[in-house]
Amino acid sequence: METPPLTLAQITLAATNLEAMASFYNATFAADLRPIAAHGTTLYRGALHNVVFLLCPNSLAGVEAAQNRHQFTYAVTDLDAVLARATGAGGSLSGAPQQQAGQRSATVIDPDGNTVVFTQPAT
């Protein structure tokens, strides 16, 4: 039996500090997150790689995670430039960049404590 095609339509990320998170994802990923009123609160809606990206309050989503429940991994061509952008927008490095298996990588922690991994082929 053939599996029907799937298309990712939206990513929703529950957050505690919505404004800081919107600033981080806008500066780092050009997500164009803008506040919208919905469900009696403010959410932020934009796009992440042509997919609708929504930040919603943890209180609305009912998320009580002690650690992040997602982790994005991005392949980049200039790791240092991306790290500068991410840390300049409120992210922090989780240790120094590493080099192994033919690539450099680094983990950035966003304003809510979620980790994002960036990898670049070693030159």
N, C-alpha and C positions, 0 to 999 in steps of 0.2 A: 504494500500500500504506500502510495506517495504521500510524503508529508507536505501539507500546504505551506506556502511561504509565510514567513513572519516578518513584520515590519515593526521596529521599535517606534512607538508613537509618542511616548512621554517618559521623562525621568522626573520623579518627585523625590526631593530630599528634605527630610524633616530636620529642622535646625532650631537652635536655642537663640542665637544672636543673629537674627535675620539681616539686619542692616550691614553688619560686618561681613557676613557670608556673601551677601549680594555684591559688596565692594570687592571682595576677594575673587569671586568667580567672574565678575565683570572685567577686572584688571588682568587676571591671569588667563582667562579663556575667552574673552570678548563675548560673554554670554548675553549681554544687553538685558539684564534682569531689571524689571521696573515694577514698582509696587502696584498691586491691584487689590481692590476690596472684594472679599468673598468669604462666605461662611461666618460673617460677623467679625472678621479680623483682616489683617493685611498679609497678603502673600506676595511673592515676587515671581514674575513670569518672564521668561526669555527663551533662549535656545542654546543648546550645547551640541555643536556639530550637526545643525539642521534638525535636531530633535527638540521638541518642546521641553523646556527645563523649568521646573516649578520648585520654589523654596516655600515650605509651609512651616508654621510653628509646631514644635514638638507637642505642645498642648493640644493642638487640633488633631495631629496624627496619632497621638497616644503612644509615642515612642519613649521607652525608658531604657535605652541601651547604655551600658557602662562604657562600651567602646563602639567605634564605628561599625556599621553593618554593611558598608560598601567600601570598595577601594577601586578607584579609577587608576589605570596604568596607561600612560601616554608615551608614545615614541616621538622623540623630538630630534631636531637637527642641531640645536644649539642649547645644550643643557644649562650652561652658565647664564645665558640670557633669560631663559625661562625661570630659573631659580631666582634671579634678581627681580623679575617681575612679580613672582609669587610672594617672595619675602617682603618686597616693597608694598604689597597689598594686604599685609596682615598675616601672611602665612609664616611658618617657622620651619627650619630644617630639623629633621630627625637624624642627627648625626651628619658626618661629612659624606660627600659623594663617594661612591665606591666604584672600583673598576674590577670586573671579572667577566669571564666567558665572552670576551670580545665586545663588551659594552660598559659604558659608564652609567651609573644610576644614582638617583637620590630620592629620598622621600620627604615630602612637604606635608606639614600638618596645617589644615585650614583653621579658621577662627573657632570652629566648633569641635576641633579635635579629630576630625576625619583625616585619614592619610591619603595622599595622592602620590603615586610613583611616576617618576619621569626617567626614561631611558634614552640613551644616545649611543649609536654604534661607536666603538673606540676608533680613533684615527691613528 
